[in-house]
Amino acid sequence: MTDLTKVADDIDGLADREIKAGGFKFTFASVAAIFAFISTIVGGLYGGFVLYQKIEEVAGLDLGAYQQQMEVMDAKVSGMAEKVEEAVEYSRDIKNGLKDDLLRIEQQTDRIEDTVRIVEDRVDKSLRENEAEVRSLIDNADVRFEAQRDRLRSSQDTEMKDLENRLDAKLQRALDNPLSD
């Protein structure tokens, strides 16, 4: 423990110690400040040197080549702008064409719907007329059938009575005179 106490005392005394160099007395804090000042100056000089190199590099560039590349890029961009403009115009034409086509199709659809409605009405009217005519024909046929049936019944009744009368007469003659036949 005595060693630790001695180390702690040495550290506490470090701030109070002075270093002599070149006839000057320096404390630990002043040495640290001088070191920081010198490193700042050296860092600034290094940064200035690097900046100087970059400036020299830029100054040595061939600006004509860059200008030529910029002109080529401008030409490409303007060419692309023209193509984009043409594409937009072409798209607008297509849109207008499709719009016109849709309007024509709508008009044709309306005409077809009108025609279908008219034909539907005609067919419905024709069906109603035909149905009435068929009913009328059926009713007329029923009346004629009933009349014919009544005529046949009355004729049949008459014939049956005649037949019955003849049979009665023959039967009566046969009964009246059993040997005559």
Buried (B, 14 or more C-beta within 10 A) or exposed (E): EEEEEEEEEEEEEEEEEEEEEEEEEBBEEEEEEEEEEEEEEEEEEEEEEEEEEEEEEEEEEEEEEEEEEEEEEEEEEEEEEEEEEEEEEEEEEEEEEEEEEEEEEEEEEEEEEEEEEEEEEEEEEEEEEEEEEEEEEEEEEEEEEEEEEEEEEEEEEEEEEEEEEEEEEEEEEEEEEEEEE
